[in-house]
Amino acid sequence: MIARALMSAPRLLILDEPCNGLDIYSKEELLSTIEGLTTTPGGPTIVYVSHHIEEIVPSISHALLLNSGSVIAKGDKKTILTETLLEKTFRLPILLEWENDRPWLRIKSLVEKV
């Protein structure tokens, strides 16, 4: 479906949960493709919607956090994707780690029990 959408050379591409239902390998392949799209000169602006912050590829520069339809925070992803703001968004105590310029989230209570 993404390939079909790209045939018309859109200036804006909205991807709503594009990794849903994909296995780990297919998900990483798709994220690699999205990373390529975001760095292609003249490529479309991408609005990427997801509940999974680990899907935020390095070239995505900004984030908007929502909870029950209310904006929690918006702006540069490194400023917005913090443990404090993500805890407010997801209503869970979390640990945030950055690896290869991608954010990874773990729930504190589950991590501490392991």
Secondary structure as the mmCIF struct_conf table of DSSP 4:
data_model
#
loop_
_struct_conf.conf_type_id
_struct_conf.id
_struct_conf.beg_label_comp_id
_struct_conf.beg_label_asym_id
_struct_conf.beg_label_seq_id
_struct_conf.end_label_comp_id
_struct_conf.end_label_asym_id
_struct_conf.end_label_seq_id
HELX_RH_AL_P HELX_RH_AL_P1 ILE A 2 LEU A 6
TURN_TY1_P TURN_TY1_P1 MET A 7 SER A 8
BEND BEND1 ARG A 11 ARG A 11
STRN STRN1 LEU A 12 ASP A 16
BEND BEND2 GLU A 17 GLU A 17
TURN_TY1_P TURN_TY1_P2 PRO A 18 GLY A 21
HELX_RH_AL_P HELX_RH_AL_P2 ILE A 24 THR A 38
TURN_TY1_P TURN_TY1_P3 THR A 39 THR A 39
BEND BEND3 THR A 40 THR A 40
TURN_TY1_P TURN_TY1_P4 PRO A 41 GLY A 42
HELX_LH_PP_P HELX_LH_PP_P1 GLY A 43 PRO A 44
STRN STRN2 THR A 45 VAL A 49
BEND BEND4 HIS A 51 HIS A 51
HELX_RH_3T_P HELX_RH_3T_P1 ILE A 53 GLU A 55
TURN_TY1_P TURN_TY1_P5 PRO A 58 SER A 59
STRN STRN3 HIS A 62 ASN A 67
TURN_TY1_P TURN_TY1_P6 SER A 68 GLY A 69
STRN STRN4 SER A 70 ASP A 76
HELX_RH_AL_P HELX_RH_AL_P3 LYS A 77 ILE A 80
HELX_RH_AL_P HELX_RH_AL_P4 GLU A 83 PHE A 90
TURN_TY1_P TURN_TY1_P7 ARG A 91 ARG A 91
BEND BEND5 LEU A 92 LEU A 92
STRN STRN5 ILE A 94 GLU A 99
TURN_TY1_P TURN_TY1_P8 ASN A 100 ASP A 101
STRN STRN6 ARG A 102 ILE A 107
HELX_RH_AL_P HELX_RH_AL_P5 LYS A 108 LYS A 113
#
